[in-house]
Amino acid sequence: MKKGVVLSIDRDLATVFTQDCGLESVALTPKMKMGREAVLPESSRPRRMSFVWAATAILLVLVLVLGLLVGTGNFLSPVYATLSVDVNPSIELDLNRSLHVIRVRALNDEAAALLQGQELRKMNWEDAVMRWIELVDAKYQLRERTVLISAVLPEGAEQLRIRLLDLEKKLQQGPLVQEQARMVYSHDNAVRKTASQNGLSVGRQMLLNQSDAKQMGWDSETIQDAPLGELVRNLLKGEDEDQTRLTSRQTNRQTETLQTGETSESGTQATSQATHRETNRETSASSGSGQTGTGETIRQTSRETSQEPSGTTSQARETIRETSQAQEPSGSTQTQAGGETSRNSDATQPGSTSPGPNGTQQGGGQG
């Protein structure tokens, strides 16, 4: 017999929480009352769902939802749009999908000082912008002031875009003239990252992009320090509010520049390696040629040296041959045509005979 507590009654059905922590729907009987214990009929076939399975299903759903949020970046970064309000000083506001401020960033020391004691978070973005302009007007009372409101927003944010344009008209109808109140926006989210890298607000980064497009030669420091009114008049006069195409082009150009720098560095390394290899090859060739030339010189010198004794021997042989041909049948020697006596006659040994007056030989050793 199974028992349980009646949780709810719906017409002819009762939902019972059983002793084994299950939920069962059974046919309603007259004895069943809400909150009271009831006995379940043995023949009933209840529709039950264990709490374990229910908890498992809920956990799976949560995992899927968290996975989608983390995958799209909405869980870790719930920023829907970013506004920069440049009034000298300047701030940036991050908005959620409800268009309420979730983060405020001061972009200079003056802005940080003005934000002391002020809470713009959780405010509607329009109220936060107007509150900031009021704070600046109260602190810095100027007859002419330029307000530049810039936005980075997704492509589908039509409501925010229209309200930004309405705010621009509202400011222009006030004490600010048309040239002193401008609104620009971009759907390119990369401009926010580029602005952070350059130390600029989103609005001044868009001004820098305009400067690059018009080849005015202004860098980020010039854009940061120049008066806002002068920048707006020179760079945004006659320009459209939508800066998406320009900011995307500037982002692509910067990416191509980085890739070109990497390619040039690789090419320089390859050229340097090739130059080193060619230099080593030439050095090796020069060394080999020098060694070959030295060896050839040594061999040539040895050959000439070895030929000298052979030449001397040939001269001696030639002298002996000439001496032999100059002797008469009687054995006497003749004087050579040049008046020189052969080395054989000069080298006559003591005791050898020389021709006498009558052609007879006489002893050299006789008195």
Phi, psi and omega per residue, in radians:
M1 nan 2.276 -3.082
K2 -1.907 2.354 -3.128
K3 -2.092 2.835 3.108
G4 -2.963 3.056 -3.136
V5 -1.846 2.299 -3.141
V6 -1.301 2.098 -3.139
L7 -1.627 -0.693 -3.113
S8 -2.676 2.763 3.116
I9 -2.259 2.209 3.136
D10 -2.247 1.772 -3.103
R11 0.970 -1.923 -3.083
D12 -1.785 0.275 3.127
L13 -2.144 2.570 3.093
A14 -2.225 2.384 3.088
T15 -1.719 2.133 -3.024
V16 -2.061 2.310 3.038
F17 -1.589 1.902 -2.989
T18 -1.419 2.990 -3.117
Q19 -1.186 -0.438 3.126
D20 -1.641 0.467 3.059
C21 1.084 0.740 3.090
G22 -2.135 2.866 3.092
L23 -1.974 2.257 -3.135
E24 -2.309 2.430 3.040
S25 -1.799 2.100 -3.092
V26 -2.218 2.880 3.102
A27 -1.163 2.385 -3.098
L28 -1.263 2.342 3.070
T29 -2.036 2.801 -3.113
P30 -1.064 -0.447 -3.093
K31 -1.442 -0.200 -3.073
M32 -1.408 2.182 3.084
K33 -2.246 2.563 -3.130
M34 -1.111 2.310 3.130
G35 1.485 -0.051 -3.137
R36 -1.865 2.775 3.125
E37 -1.321 2.482 -3.137
A38 -2.392 2.669 3.098
V39 -1.742 2.227 -3.133
L40 -1.428 2.405 3.097
P41 -1.169 2.530 -3.094
E42 -1.167 -0.562 -3.034
S43 -1.488 -0.009 -3.089
S44 -1.329 2.595 3.059
R45 -1.986 1.505 -3.002
P46 -1.239 2.659 2.982
R47 -1.704 1.936 -2.991
R48 -2.184 2.694 3.060
M49 -2.401 2.031 3.140
S50 -1.162 2.516 3.102
F51 -1.099 -0.514 3.125
V52 -1.129 -0.804 3.134
W53 -1.183 -0.649 3.113
A54 -1.107 -0.768 3.122
A55 -1.116 -0.666 3.115
T56 -1.105 -0.762 3.139
A57 -1.106 -0.750 3.124
I58 -1.104 -0.706 3.131
L59 -1.105 -0.719 3.107
L60 -1.090 -0.725 3.117
V61 -1.090 -0.742 3.118
L62 -1.096 -0.710 3.125
V63 -1.093 -0.746 3.125
L64 -1.113 -0.755 -3.132
V65 -1.132 -0.778 3.118
L66 -1.121 -0.655 3.100
G67 -1.081 -0.724 3.103
L68 -1.156 -0.701 -3.137
L69 -1.153 -0.782 3.141
V70 -1.190 -0.696 -3.125
G71 -1.103 -0.651 3.126
T72 -1.537 -0.082 3.126
G73 1.438 0.017 -3.115
N74 -1.315 -0.408 -3.130
F75 -1.356 -0.809 -3.118
L76 -1.409 -0.537 -3.122
S77 -2.341 1.557 -3.077
P78 -1.414 0.348 -3.100
V79 -1.275 2.160 3.121
Y80 -1.633 -0.674 3.140
A81 -2.679 2.769 3.114
T82 -2.210 2.295 3.087
L83 -2.037 2.427 2.955
S84 -2.045 2.329 3.134
V85 -2.006 1.754 -3.134
D86 -1.672 1.940 3.102
V87 -2.277 0.102 -3.000
N88 0.929 1.423 0.217
P89 -1.504 3.100 -2.969
S90 -2.267 2.668 3.064
I91 -2.409 2.871 3.019
E92 -2.172 2.480 -3.121
L93 -2.147 2.262 3.000
D94 -1.707 2.334 -3.085
L95 -2.015 2.594 3.010
N96 -1.632 -3.031 -3.097
R97 -1.154 -0.403 3.082
S98 -1.436 0.032 3.129
L99 1.106 0.598 3.016
H100 -1.861 2.636 -3.091
V101 -1.301 2.211 3.093
I102 -1.990 -0.236 3.124
R103 -2.702 2.458 3.123
V104 -2.190 2.305 3.125
R105 -2.184 2.199 3.028
A106 -1.465 2.302 -3.065
L107 -1.711 -0.024 3.038
N108 -2.757 3.027 -3.068
D109 -1.142 -0.662 3.137
E110 -1.085 -0.695 3.119
A111 -1.154 -0.705 3.121
A112 -1.087 -0.663 3.122
A113 -1.171 -0.671 3.140
L114 -1.211 -0.513 -3.110
L115 -1.353 -0.177 3.130
Q116 -1.066 2.144 3.129
G117 1.417 0.033 3.131
Q118 -1.881 2.473 3.129
E119 -2.179 1.813 3.131
L120 -1.706 -0.223 3.130
R121 -1.171 2.643 -3.121
K122 1.243 0.003 3.071
M123 -1.495 2.690 2.956
N124 -1.080 2.511 -3.003
W125 -1.065 -0.629 3.129
E126 -1.153 -0.742 3.106
D127 -1.127 -0.662 3.139
A128 -1.163 -0.715 3.127
V129 -1.122 -0.832 -3.132
M130 -1.134 -0.636 3.103
R131 -1.122 -0.699 3.130
W132 -1.151 -0.731 3.120
I133 -1.100 -0.681 3.096
E134 -1.108 -0.713 3.117
L135 -1.095 -0.738 -3.138
V136 -1.169 -0.746 3.133
D137 -1.084 -0.651 -3.130
A138 -1.237 -0.585 -3.100
K139 -1.477 -0.751 -3.094
Y140 -2.080 1.648 -3.093
Q141 -1.474 1.850 -3.140
L142 -2.145 2.610 3.119
R143 -1.327 -0.557 3.125
E144 -2.199 2.310 -3.115
R145 -2.477 2.450 3.100
T146 -1.837 2.312 3.100
V147 -2.084 2.127 3.085
L148 -2.064 1.997 3.104
I149 -1.859 2.100 -3.089
S150 -2.146 2.563 -3.065
A151 -2.403 2.463 2.919
V152 -1.980 1.959 -3.007
L153 -2.413 2.709 3.120
P154 -1.196 2.832 -3.047
E155 -1.146 -0.491 -3.108
G156 -1.521 0.099 -3.059
A157 -1.517 1.110 -3.108
E158 -1.191 -0.662 -3.123
Q159 -1.090 -0.763 3.135
L160 -1.165 -0.703 -3.140
R161 -1.086 -0.776 -3.139
I162 -1.133 -0.703 -3.135
R163 -1.208 -0.542 3.054
L164 -1.155 -0.740 3.096
L165 -1.111 -0.664 3.100
D166 -1.138 -0.665 3.120
L167 -1.158 -0.643 3.096
E168 -1.067 -0.779 3.114
K169 -1.131 -0.657 3.135
K170 -1.102 -0.732 3.120
L171 -1.196 -0.629 3.139
Q172 -1.205 -0.499 3.124
Q173 -1.381 -0.201 3.126
G174 -1.517 -2.569 -3.119
P175 -1.258 -0.208 -3.119
L176 -1.558 2.380 3.063
V177 -1.422 3.030 -2.993
Q178 -1.083 -0.716 -3.100
E179 -1.227 -0.253 -3.080
Q180 -1.704 -0.054 3.100
A181 -2.315 1.956 -3.133
R182 -2.300 2.613 3.074
M183 -2.268 2.269 3.060
V184 -2.322 2.721 3.139
Y185 -2.603 2.865 3.108
S186 -2.585 2.510 3.048
H187 -1.596 -0.045 -3.130
D188 -1.496 1.889 -3.093
N189 -1.206 -0.309 -3.123
A190 -1.175 -0.396 -3.133
V191 -1.124 -0.504 3.106
R192 -1.175 -0.735 3.117
K193 -1.174 -0.726 3.123
T194 -1.106 -0.708 3.117
A195 -1.081 -0.716 3.118
S196 -1.124 -0.688 3.123
Q197 -1.147 -0.612 -3.124
N198 -1.532 -0.036 -3.120
G199 1.221 0.551 -3.098
L200 -2.058 2.828 2.942
S201 -1.314 2.911 3.113
V202 -1.054 -0.711 -3.138
G203 -1.131 -0.792 3.136
R204 -1.205 -0.495 3.041
Q205 -1.140 -0.679 3.076
M206 -1.152 -0.599 3.042
L207 -1.140 -0.681 3.088
L208 -1.116 -0.688 3.088
N209 -1.090 -0.697 3.085
Q210 -1.120 -0.687 3.109
S211 -1.092 -0.750 3.112
D212 -1.137 -0.712 -3.133
A213 -1.138 -0.593 3.141
K214 -1.606 0.075 3.085
Q215 0.941 0.832 3.131
M216 -1.563 -0.204 3.033
G217 1.341 0.329 3.123
W218 -1.541 2.357 3.104
D219 -1.712 -3.095 -3.074
S220 -1.134 -0.610 3.133
E221 -1.161 -0.689 3.107
T222 -1.124 -0.752 3.126
I223 -1.123 -0.626 -3.119
Q224 -1.210 -0.678 -3.022
D225 -1.640 -0.331 -3.067
A226 -1.235 2.606 3.081
P227 -1.037 2.391 -3.064
L228 -1.105 -0.691 -3.134
G229 -1.064 -0.720 3.120
E230 -1.129 -0.722 3.134
L231 -1.117 -0.770 -3.121
V232 -1.117 -0.730 -3.135
R233 -1.164 -0.694 -3.062
N234 -1.427 -0.492 -2.985
L235 -1.936 -0.446 -3.057
L236 -1.961 -0.050 -3.133
K237 -1.162 2.131 -3.130
G238 1.406 0.019 -3.129
E239 -1.572 2.675 3.139
D240 -1.325 2.706 3.113
E241 -1.174 -0.573 -3.104
D242 -1.391 1.960 -3.115
Q243 -1.822 0.258 -3.009
T244 -1.073 -0.849 -3.087
R245 -1.072 -0.716 -3.124
L246 -1.198 -0.791 -3.125
T247 -1.157 -0.640 3.099
S248 -1.143 -0.706 3.135
R249 -1.138 -0.715 3.114
Q250 -1.143 -0.670 3.111
T251 -1.123 -0.766 3.117
N252 -1.120 -0.658 3.139
R253 -1.145 -0.713 3.105
Q254 -1.133 -0.673 3.101
T255 -1.122 -0.763 3.115
E256 -1.114 -0.635 3.112
T257 -1.107 -0.749 3.108
L258 -1.100 -0.758 3.141
Q259 -1.145 -0.683 3.114
T260 -1.120 -0.686 3.099
G261 -1.088 -0.714 3.114
E262 -1.147 -0.705 3.131
T263 -1.139 -0.734 3.135
S264 -1.099 -0.706 3.122
E265 -1.099 -0.739 3.118
S266 -1.131 -0.722 3.128
G267 -1.121 -0.684 3.113
T268 -1.107 -0.732 3.107
Q269 -1.109 -0.731 3.139
A270 -1.135 -0.737 3.124
T271 -1.107 -0.718 3.123
S272 -1.094 -0.747 3.115
Q273 -1.105 -0.738 3.130
A274 -1.113 -0.690 3.125
T275 -1.112 -0.749 3.108
H276 -1.072 -0.755 -3.139
R277 -1.107 -0.723 -3.132
E278 -1.160 -0.695 3.117
T279 -1.106 -0.761 3.105
N280 -1.084 -0.687 -3.139
R281 -1.131 -0.762 3.140
E282 -1.150 -0.683 3.123
T283 -1.097 -0.751 3.121
S284 -1.104 -0.718 -3.132
A285 -1.137 -0.735 3.129
S286 -1.110 -0.735 3.127
S287 -1.092 -0.765 3.133
G288 -1.127 -0.719 3.141
S289 -1.132 -0.709 3.129
G290 -1.107 -0.737 3.126
Q291 -1.151 -0.696 -3.140
T292 -1.137 -0.753 3.131
G293 -1.118 -0.714 3.129
T294 -1.104 -0.772 3.114
G295 -1.083 -0.688 3.132
E296 -1.130 -0.708 3.118
T297 -1.093 -0.752 3.138
I298 -1.098 -0.747 -3.139
R299 -1.133 -0.694 3.133
Q300 -1.124 -0.734 3.130
T301 -1.102 -0.751 3.126
S302 -1.096 -0.662 -3.129
R303 -1.144 -0.759 3.132
E304 -1.148 -0.670 -3.140
T305 -1.134 -0.717 -3.123
S306 -1.248 -0.360 3.136
Q307 -1.402 -0.397 -3.078
E308 -1.088 -0.846 3.098
P309 -1.051 -0.628 3.139
S310 -1.117 -0.684 3.110
G311 -1.149 -0.701 3.109
T312 -1.082 -0.760 3.123
T313 -1.082 -0.665 3.132
S314 -1.137 -0.701 3.101
Q315 -1.088 -0.733 3.137
A316 -1.103 -0.740 3.130
R317 -1.101 -0.699 -3.135
E318 -1.118 -0.693 3.130
T319 -1.115 -0.771 3.131
I320 -1.106 -0.690 -3.121
R321 -1.123 -0.756 3.132
E322 -1.127 -0.660 3.132
T323 -1.133 -0.730 -3.129
S324 -1.144 -0.664 -3.127
Q325 -1.241 -0.468 -3.087
A326 -1.402 -0.194 -3.124
Q327 -1.335 2.405 3.066
E328 -1.367 2.901 3.087
P329 -1.028 -0.550 -3.129
S330 -1.308 -0.191 3.090
G331 1.758 -0.058 3.129
S332 -1.331 2.709 -3.140
T333 -1.767 2.594 3.115
Q334 -1.842 2.667 3.068
T335 -1.381 2.421 -3.086
Q336 -1.250 2.770 -3.017
A337 -1.051 -0.583 -3.112
G338 -1.366 0.101 -3.102
G339 1.412 0.116 -3.134
E340 -1.758 2.422 3.066
T341 -1.540 2.443 -3.113
S342 -1.104 2.706 -3.139
R343 -1.046 -0.418 3.120
N344 -1.159 -0.747 -3.116
S345 -1.240 -0.633 3.112
D346 -1.157 -0.512 -3.078
A347 -1.649 0.432 3.129
T348 -1.145 2.271 -3.073
Q349 -1.419 2.670 3.026
P350 -1.003 2.413 -3.139
G351 1.700 -0.146 3.116
S352 -1.461 2.785 -3.045
T353 -1.656 2.571 3.074
S354 -2.183 2.729 -3.066
P355 -1.177 2.349 3.085
G356 -1.566 -3.064 -3.136
P357 -1.062 -0.595 -3.101
N358 -1.774 0.335 3.100
G359 1.474 0.036 3.119
T360 -1.577 2.665 -3.131
Q361 -1.509 2.434 3.133
Q362 -2.058 2.664 3.134
G363 -1.342 2.272 -3.131
G364 -1.200 -0.368 -3.049
G365 -1.596 -0.031 -3.100
Q366 -1.544 2.632 3.120
G367 -1.354 nan nan
